[in-house]
Amino acid sequence: MPRLTSKFAEWLARASVQDIFSLCGLLALVCWLSYSLGRRYSHGFLRLQHATSWRRFFQAPTPGPLQWLDIPSYLQGVIVAALVIANFIAVSVHVRSWAEVQKRAGCLAVTHLVPLYSGFSFSLPAHVYRVERGTVQWAHRWLGRICALHCLLHGSVLGTVARDTRLAAPLVIPLVAGCSLLSILPWTLAAILRRWPQLGLKVHHVLASITTGALAYHLIDRASTYRWVLLGGICTGLGWSAGTCLHTMWFHRSWRITSRRALARSFNRLLWLDIAVPMEWVAQPGQYVQLWMPRLGVRSSLQLPAFYVASVDTVHNTPGAPATRMLRIVTRPRPGVTGRIAQAADHATSSTIHFPVCVLGPYGHPPSLGQYGTVVFVLEDIGLFRALPFIRYLVQESRTRKNTVRRLEVLWQVRLKNFNHSRWVGDEISQILELDRMFDRNDCPEHRHRDDRGFDILQFTTHILDTQPVDRIRYRNRTRLKYHFHAINIDKELARLRDGRGGTTAVSVCASKATRAAVRRIVHSRTSGDCRLIDLELEPSREWWADGDPFVHDTSETIVAPRERSNTGRVFEPGSTLTAMPVAHVVPEQATRLSGETLVNDRRSWQSDDSAVRGQSVNKRGSPFY
């Protein structure tokens, strides 16, 4: 036996149960990291099928009681059960007395603290481990709860010692550490985090600092070997924090954290942030960034809000100045730093404010949609901004024949009274449609002998809920920009798209809970394994708005919105329109340049496809609400 192996065997023979438990946890973490890296860089046997029955079962949502216990899926329930069983075995196996149980519990409490030191942000650990940011937060909460249980079990020693010993410093210090650790638990409840997220985060950090200091004093005073374990956890947290700074410097090509100029605009209950970043800064579709804004006050300097990137455009400055990239973020203001920025922008003279900001990131590993034959986006309201980077990326990759997507369907449901951002959205969709239409021979030299047409994979359908047309609208089969005036019929649309001609299907949804539930029910009922559901969060670690958001009360009405017969079975009069509607015309076979100027025009009639074919006058610039 090699010398190193023999030494390890000797250590393993005399190691305690809690040491073996810590070693198993470290090995599990290394195995998960190796699996994530292997799955990323391998294209062979390590790549698993995305749609298997067992995976759908584990990813299915759990019943209400388990949801209340912070176990949202069956897979997470299995992980919690395995964690509890492993800790029970580590505490109870080969136990000779109750005092030994209490001692093991104290050792395991310190061991569980090590993974809780994740730096000042969960973004980099989630990025390294290739998991969602919400998953890291969920694991952090459950490891903390297990640690608190071990702390209670170990703290029962004080009940025995306090009978014969006066309450002095050797007892007060561990008591303070235990009480501080237990006081963190109420601030991890979903109701408190939803109502006071920033206050809960600050209280959590203060209590965690008190726990660390008191526990370090207690372990040093007792001359415990686990003081080195706690020191390793503290060094791990400092390493994650330093890694976050180095990761940001690498993407900004600068050896210091530099401030960028941000422009904030607020209108129609949305906050728009435009941030100038260097040309070397590149973000993949679906990645997110964190913003540090110390110049906005003390409270803002203690927050690191995370936002998904809506778009990244190249801006050509004045002659002689280098070109920059403009990072655009769209979000709904919430209590905290975003609410203060929106309020300041509303009271500004030009409705815009400028301030310096530090951009941390980008983070995240978005799903790879280019491997599917058909990609469907089911979106509501500003969920469109979440999907626009994916749509543009898939169209660009299709031009160069770098993906297998041949059908790209976008189903967008919106209420005009809650959405008044037509100009930017219209320009963005127009550019994507034109990009999908064009075919640059320089992009793909091996296809230079072909014509200039692209694949035309994009089909964009808008469902408007709070208004009706004045004439019936019919479209040709190849029309790529359609408008309907009823809620999305999920059953019919997904049945139409799963006709077997588009290969494997990926259904990506960023909508209200009711729409998500309908899409999930249909996709999970598929047993052939050719359809995968990709649930997009509206914001990092946040699926949709809380009950207090004003838009939720409107989205709840989408289930009883008018159905399809509004387009074909009835002709609406001009006076029956609920809101100001722009002119619209049918898009026969080509993309039309959209314009936001048509939003205020509600006196022109809606033209049908027949009138367009007969050559009647049609406004070539108009489209609904763009």
Residue, then its C-alpha position, 0 to 999 in steps of 0.5 A: m500500500p502506498r505511504l499516502t494511502s496508508k496514512f489516510a487509512e490510519w487517519l480514517a480508522r481513528a477519525s470520529v463520526q463527525d469528521i467522516f461526515s464532514l469528509c463525505g460532505l466535501l466529497a459530495l461537493v467535489c463530485w457535484l462540481s465535477y459532474s457540472l463541469g463534465r456535463r458542460y464540456s462533454h457531448g457524449f455519455l455524460r449528457l443526459q436526456h432532458a425529458t424522462s419520467w423520473r426527472r419530471f416527477f422530481q421537478a413537479p411542485t409539491p402539495g401545499p403543506l410541503q410548500w409551506l415547509d420550504i420544499p417546493s419540489y420532490l427533488q428538494g424533498v429528497i435532498v432534505a430527507a437525505l440530509v436529515i437522515a445523514n445527520f441523524i446517523a452521524v449523531s446517533v451511531h456508536v453512541r455510549s452516552w448522552a454527553e457524547v451526543q451533545k458533543r457530536a451535535g456541537c461539532l456538526a453545528v460548526t461543520h454546517l457553518v462552513p458552507l454558509y460562508s458564501g461571501f457577500s453574494f450568492s451569485l458567484p457560488a451559483h455561477v461556479y456550481r452551475v445551479e440557479r441562484g434561488t437553489v443556492q439560497w434554498a440550500h443556505r436556508w436548510l443548512g442553517r436550519i440543520c445547524a440551528l437544530h444541532c445548536l439546540l441539541h448541543g446547548s442542552v449541555l447548559g441545562t446540566v452545567a448551569r445547575d452547578t456553575r454560576l452564569a459567567a463568561p464561559l457560559v454567556i458567550p456560547l449562549v449569545a452565539g446560540c441565541s443569535l443563530l436561532s434568531i436568524l430563523p424567523w428572518t428566513l421565512a418567506a412572508i418576512l422576506r417578501r415584505w421586508p427583504q432588505l431589512g431581513l438581509k441586514v438583520h441576518h448579516v448582523l446576527a451572523s456576525i455576532t454568532t461568528g464572533a461569539l462562537a470563535y471566542h468559545l472555541i478558542d476558550r475551549a481549545s477545540t480543534y474545530r476552531w480551525v474548521l470555523l477559521g476555514g469557513i471564514c476564509t472561505g467567505l473571504g475567498w468568495s468575496a475576493g473572487t467576486c471582485l476578481h470576476t468583475m475585474w476580469f470582465h471589465r478588463s480592469w484591475r480595479i472596480t470602476s464605476r460606470r455611468a447609469l441613466a435611469r428613467s421611470f414611467n408607467r410603473l417600470l424602471w429603465l436603466d441604461i449603463a455604459v460598459p466597455m466593449e470587452w464586456v459580453a453577456q450571454p442571453g439570460q445572464y444577470v448582473q448585480l449593481w452596487m450604487p454607493r453614491l445613492g446613500v448609505r442604505s443603497s450602498l448596503q444592497l446588491p440588487a440583481f437584474y436580468v439583462a434585457s439587451v446589450d447594444t453597441v453605441h458609437n460615440t463621437p469621432g475619436a472616442p472609443a465605442t461602448r456597449m449599452l447595457r439595458i435593464v428593465t424592472r418594476p420598482r420595489p420597496g428599496v433601492t429601485g423604488r428610491i431610484a424610480q421616485a427620484a427619476d419621477h421628480a427630476t426635471s427631464s424624468t431621468i437621473h444620472f448616477p455612478v454604478c458598479v456592475l458585478g457580473p455577469y452571472g448565471h448559465p442560461p439554458s441552451l435553447g439552440q439544441y431544440g427544433t421548436v422553441v415556444f415562448v409563453l410570455e405576459d407583460i414585461g416577461l417579454f423583456r426577459a425573453l428578448p435576449f433569447i429570441r435575438y440570440l436564436v435568430q442570429e444563430s439561425r442565420t449562421r446555421k449554428n443551431t437546430v431551431r427551425r420554429l421559433e414561436v412567441l406568444w405574448q399576452v398583454r394589456l395596453k393599459n398596463f403597458n405603454h412602452s411601445r416604441w422601444v419594444g416595437d423597434e426591438i421586434s422589428q430589428i429581430l424580424e428583419l434580422d430573421r428575414m435577411f441572410d448575410r452570405n458573409d455569415c455562412p460562406e458555405h451557403r453563398h450559392r443560395d438566395d438572400r432569404g433566411f429561414d424565417i423561423l420567427q412567428f410573433t403573436t400578440h394577444i391583447l386583452d383589454t381592447q377589441p378590433v373594429d373589423r375581423i382580421r384574417y392572416r395568411n399562413r406565413t404571416r409572421l406578426k399577428y394580433h389576437f384579442h383574446a387570452i392565449n389558449i394554451d391547449k390549442e397553441l401547444a397542440r398546434l406546435r407539437d405537430g411532429r414536424g419541428g423535432t423536439t420542443a422547448v416551452s419557455v414560460c415567463a408569466s403569471k402563476a395561472t399561466r405557468a400552471a396551465v403550461r406545466r400541466i400540458v407539458h408534464s402530461r406528455t409521455s413521449g419525452d420530446c417536450r421540455l419545460i423551461d421556467l424563466e424567472l422574472e427576476p433573479s430568485r423571483e418568479w412573478w410579482a407578489d400579491g401587492d403588485p398592482f399588475v397581479h390583480d389584472t393578470s388574474e382576469t386573464i383566465v376569463a378573458p374573451r376567447e377566440r370567437s372575438n376575432t371571427g364571430r363578431v364585428f366590433e364598432p369603433g366606439s367599443t374600443l376600450t383604449a386608444m388603439p393604433v392602426a393595424h394591418v396584416v403582415p402578409e409574408q414579410a416583416t414590417r417596420l414598427s413604429g411607436e407613433t401609431l399608439v395614439n391613433d384610434r380613429r383608423s379602421w383595422q384592415s383585413d387581409d383581403s383588403a391588403v391583397r386587393g391593394q387597398s390603402v394600408n399604412k405601411r408603418g403601422s402595427p398595433f400599439y407599436 
